Amino acid sequence: MDTQPVDIMEAAGVKPTSNRIIVLRALLAAHSPLSLLELESQLRTLDRSSIFRVLTLLQEHEVIHSVEDGRGVTKYELCHGHHHCTPDDMHVHFYCEVCDKVFCFDDVNVPQVDVPDGFKVRSVNYMLKGVCPSCRSKTDTETLNKS
């Protein structure tokens, strides 16, 4: 059964307006985290400030979380922890230095880090950097063809 944007927002206590539904639907359909610029190019009916306001609201209600993609660009994705983000729900991401794509490793949890008393962790950004399988394959093929 597909999760619907309205159900997700209502569960988080967010009023499901048309702009919020449009942005959340785009994030649900994405196969990787999306930046504000990527969302803006996909959602031509909404301007950047409207999209950013929706992202901020959804993040405040822990429907989505953000990650820095390895180049300083913030990307957003849906929280998978029953639509409520906690550090325990955070997973590892991988940034490909060749194609600039970010991949989610949903099944690889961020390692537990003990912080000193008095500190409360609200988010975690765990980004691995390297070359994805597709780019490695292309590089290997190009190397073989040059031989």
C-alpha positions as CSV (number, residue, x, y, z in Angstrom):
1,M,0.0,0.0,0.0
2,D,1.4,3.4,-1.0
3,T,1.8,6.0,1.6
4,Q,-0.1,9.2,0.7
5,P,1.2,12.7,1.4
6,V,-2.0,13.7,3.2
7,D,-1.8,10.7,5.6
8,I,1.8,11.5,6.4
9,M,1.1,15.2,7.1
10,E,-2.0,14.5,9.2
11,A,0.0,11.9,11.3
12,A,2.6,14.6,11.9
13,G,0.1,17.3,12.7
14,V,0.7,19.3,9.5
15,K,-2.3,20.8,7.6
16,P,-2.1,19.3,4.1
17,T,-2.3,22.3,1.8
18,S,-1.8,22.0,-1.9
19,N,1.8,23.3,-1.9
20,R,2.7,20.9,0.9
21,I,1.2,17.9,-0.9
22,I,3.0,18.8,-4.1
23,V,6.4,19.0,-2.4
24,L,5.9,15.9,-0.3
25,R,4.7,13.9,-3.3
26,A,7.9,14.9,-5.2
27,L,10.0,13.7,-2.2
28,L,8.0,10.5,-2.0
29,A,8.6,9.8,-5.7
30,A,12.4,10.5,-5.5
31,H,14.9,7.7,-5.4
32,S,17.4,9.9,-3.6
33,P,17.5,13.1,-1.6
34,L,16.6,16.2,-3.5
35,S,18.0,19.7,-3.2
36,L,15.9,22.9,-3.2
37,L,17.2,23.6,-6.8
38,E,16.2,20.1,-8.0
39,L,12.7,20.5,-6.4
40,E,12.4,23.9,-8.0
41,S,13.2,22.5,-11.5
42,Q,10.7,19.7,-11.0
43,L,7.9,21.7,-9.5
44,R,7.5,24.5,-12.0
45,T,4.2,25.7,-10.5
46,L,5.9,26.6,-7.2
47,D,8.6,29.3,-6.6
48,R,11.7,28.7,-4.6
49,S,10.6,30.5,-1.5
50,S,7.3,28.5,-1.3
51,I,9.2,25.2,-1.7
52,F,11.7,26.3,1.0
53,R,8.8,27.2,3.4
54,V,7.3,23.8,2.9
55,L,10.6,22.0,3.4
56,T,11.3,24.0,6.6
57,L,7.8,23.2,8.0
58,L,8.1,19.5,7.1
59,Q,11.5,19.4,8.7
60,E,10.3,21.1,11.9
61,H,7.5,18.4,12.1
62,E,10.1,15.7,11.5
63,V,8.4,14.5,8.3
64,I,11.6,15.0,6.4
65,H,15.3,15.4,7.2
66,S,18.2,17.1,5.5
67,V,21.7,16.0,4.7
68,E,24.7,17.8,3.3
69,D,25.6,16.1,0.0
70,G,29.3,16.2,0.1
71,R,29.6,19.5,-1.8
72,G,27.8,21.8,0.7
73,V,24.4,21.4,-0.9
74,T,21.5,20.6,1.4
75,K,19.3,17.8,0.2
76,Y,16.0,16.6,1.7
77,E,14.3,13.3,2.0
78,L,11.4,11.6,3.8
79,C,12.0,10.2,7.2
80,H,11.5,6.4,7.3
81,G,11.1,6.1,11.0
82,H,7.3,6.1,11.0
83,H,7.4,9.7,9.7
84,H,9.2,10.9,12.8
85,C,12.9,11.5,12.5
86,T,15.2,10.6,15.4
87,P,19.0,10.1,15.3
88,D,18.3,6.3,15.6
89,D,16.3,6.4,12.3
90,M,19.1,8.1,10.4
91,H,21.0,6.2,7.8
92,V,24.2,6.4,5.9
93,H,24.4,8.3,2.6
94,F,26.9,8.0,-0.2
95,Y,28.0,10.8,-2.5
96,C,29.5,9.9,-5.8
97,E,32.3,12.2,-6.7
98,V,31.9,11.4,-10.4
99,C,28.2,11.9,-11.1
100,D,27.3,14.0,-8.0
101,K,24.4,11.7,-7.1
102,V,23.6,11.0,-3.5
103,F,22.5,7.4,-2.6
104,C,20.7,6.4,0.5
105,F,21.9,3.3,2.4
106,D,18.6,2.8,4.2
107,D,19.7,-0.5,5.8
108,V,23.0,0.9,7.1
109,N,22.4,2.8,10.3
110,V,24.6,5.6,11.5
111,P,26.9,4.3,14.2
112,Q,25.9,5.2,17.8
113,V,28.0,8.0,19.2
114,D,28.0,8.7,22.9
115,V,27.9,12.4,23.5
116,P,28.8,14.1,26.8
117,D,26.0,14.7,29.4
118,G,23.8,17.7,28.6
119,F,24.0,17.4,24.8
120,K,21.0,16.3,22.9
121,V,21.5,15.0,19.3
122,R,18.7,16.1,17.0
123,S,20.1,15.1,13.6
124,V,23.0,13.3,12.1
125,N,24.8,13.8,8.7
126,Y,26.8,10.7,7.9
127,M,28.0,10.9,4.3
128,L,30.5,8.6,2.6
129,K,32.2,9.8,-0.5
130,G,33.6,7.9,-3.4
131,V,32.6,6.4,-6.8
132,C,29.2,4.6,-7.3
133,P,29.0,1.2,-9.1
134,S,27.7,2.8,-12.3
135,C,30.6,5.3,-12.5
136,R,33.1,2.6,-11.6
137,S,31.8,0.4,-14.4
138,K,32.1,3.3,-16.9
139,T,35.6,4.1,-15.7
140,D,36.6,0.4,-15.9
141,T,35.1,0.1,-19.4
142,E,36.9,3.3,-20.6
143,T,40.2,2.1,-19.2
144,L,39.8,-1.3,-21.0
145,N,38.9,0.5,-24.3
146,K,42.1,2.6,-24.1
147,S,44.3,-0.5,-23.7
